[in-house]
Amino acid sequence: MRCWTVREFVPNAMFYGVIVNAFSVVAFLLADVSGFALDRDDLFVRVVGDAQEHLPATRAAWRAVS
């Protein structure tokens, strides 16, 4: 088995890194749109993300605000 030279390794590593990152992004997005995220309020909270602490904690409180 032959080792890759740096000139061979760098482009291949970059290519496989892009492929792995693409799968990671797809897996993350699928996790967000499945399960509890399909509920409208939960999906909104997941999309907002960092602003989550500014949103009402319960659905009843959220409906009272909106």
C-alpha positions, -999 to +999 in steps of 0.1 A: +000+000+000+014+033-011+011+065+010-003+097-006+021+126-012+011+160+001+001+170-034-023+141-036-035+142+000-045+179+002-071+179-027-085+145-016-088+156+020-106+188+009-129+168-013-138+143+014-141+171+040-167+188+017-186+155+013-186+148+051-198+184+058-226+181+033-238+149+050-236+167+084-256+196+072-283+173+057-284+153+089-288+184+110-316+198+088-334+165+088-332+164+126-348+199+128-377+191+106-386+158+121-402+147+153-412+175+176-400+202+152-430+194+129-451+212+155-454+248+144-444+264+176-415+241+182-402+247+146-404+284+152-384+281+184-358+259+167-354+283+137-351+313+161-324+294+180-303+318+200-333+341+207-350+312+225-346+328+259-366+358+247-396+337+238-424+326+262-417+293+278-451+276+272-475+275+244-502+290+265-480+320+272-470+322+235-507+323+225-514+349+251-487+372+235-497+366+199 
